[in-house]
Every structure is written in C-alpha cells, then in structure tokens.
Amino acid sequence: STSLQSYLECGGYDSVHWLCGGRYCGDCIEEAIQAGLPPFSSQDPKCKINNIDSYTQIDRGPENLVQVNYLHEIMAGVPSATFVMTFRNMTKWYMSMSNWWSDSKEVPFKSTKDNTMRGRFEVANITGLPVGVGRNVSEFSHFYCEYVKRVRKEVAKYPGRHELIEIDIEDPTVGRQMEEAFGVKRTCWGHSNTGNHNDTVPADELQ
C-alpha cells in the first residue's frame, strides 16, 4: 500500500513500490520463480530487487498478483521476512475498487472509468478468484479471507523464520501499532492514494 510505503520511507527504510530498478517487481519475481530460482534472485540486470529493506507492493495489479499466485514459493524461498497483512472495511474497500481508475503514466495496466480495478480483478484469473468471480462484496470478501488463511498457514510453517503483522488501516491506533512493530515514529503513519475514485457503487453489487 502507498500508506505503508510512505510510512517506511519516513522511517528511513529503503523501500520499493511496484518498481524494482527498470522493471516491475512482480515481473522480476515471477520470472525468477518460473526459472526455478529464489523469488528475489532475478538474473535480469534491470531487476534491482536485492538488498531492499521493504517491498510495499510487489505486484503490478490484478494481472500480476505474485503474492497470491506464488505465495508458497515466496514464503519458502525467502530466508527471513516480516509480512504485513492489511485490513480495512471490506464494503468500503470494494466500493473504492469499483470506482478506482488512474490515467497516471506511472500506473501499469491502465484502469479507466469503464475498466475499474474491481473489473480487472474479475477477469484476471487469480488463485482463489477465478474469472467471473468477485462481482459483489460477498465474493470478494470470501476471496480475501481465504487468502488471509493461506498466509497465516504458510507463515506458521516457518516458526522463528517469518513473522506476520496484521493491521487494520482504519484503526485509530494503527500508528502506535506500527511504531511498536517497526520502531518508526507513529507520526509517520498517514494515508496515501493517487488514484481517481469515489466511494459509491450500485446497490446490486453490494449483495
């Protein structure tokens, strides 16, 4: 998330979001895994993916959700890591995705007013979210909850090696929680989002 990215950068962490050098992090990770290599060991010199403190977004959108599609490979292939799982009100999240689009040149796989983030999720064929599923809050919530269970299960396989931190970004105490977890002052926590969206969606999609 951009909020997490801003927070960690404020605390002096070397953090990347989407881009790892001259390529998208997700592409570098996927290619490494498919080549039988550890996830963060791409052989492409354009992939500046090693020796980074934090990766606050490794996918480039629904079309490349490597953290979902390659969850096991990432957990098994990283020596030691702290994974941050973010939560928010699912209805509000779904509403935002249903209206999110961006014409920014920095955004890969452009979303438009007629091709929103939520619509892209519906056709991306993600692990746990097949094509055509995710058309309402209930379906998307089920997908995310099952993903959370998968993450917890994978982390539990590596006691003492991986750590999982779960935060509700709408919790007013989240700044304090992050400070306790990462040692970065709570005043660094804020909310960032550069996309174009509002929080309204047709009622029939909220079933």
HUVENUR-V33663 format. One line per field, one symbol per residue. ss: DSSP state (~ for helix, > for strand, _ for the rest). phi: phi as a letter, one per 20 degrees, with the letter a starting at -180 (. if undefined). burial: b if it has 24 or more other C-alpha atoms within 12 Angstrom, else e. Layout:
BEGIN
ss = ???
phi = ???
burial = ???
END
This chain:
BEGIN
ss = _~~~~~~~~~____>>>_>>>_>>~~~~~~~~~~____________>______>>>>____~~~_~~~~_~~~~~~~___>>>>>>>__~~~~~~~~~~_>>________>>__>_~~~~~~~__>__>_______~~~~~~~~~~~~~~~~~~~~_____>>>>>>>_____~~~~~~~~~___~~~_______>______~~~~_
phi = .fffgfffffenfecccmedmecfggffffffffendggdcgefffeedeldfbcebdedogfbfffefcgfffffedgabdddddcbgfffffffffcebbdffeeflgecfdcfgfffffdelegnbfgndoebffffffgffffgfffgfffffcfnddcdddcefeffefffffffedmegffffbdcadfdacdcbggfeef
burial = bbbbbbbbbeeeeebbbbbbeebbbbbbbbbbbeeeebbbbbeeeebbbbeeebbbbbbbbbbbbbbbbbbbbbbbbbeeebbbbbeeebbebbbbbbbbbbeeeeebbbbbeeebbbbbbbebebbbbeeebbbbbebbbebbeebbebbbebbeeeeeebbbeebebeeeebbebbeeebeeebebbbeeeebebeeebeeeeee
END
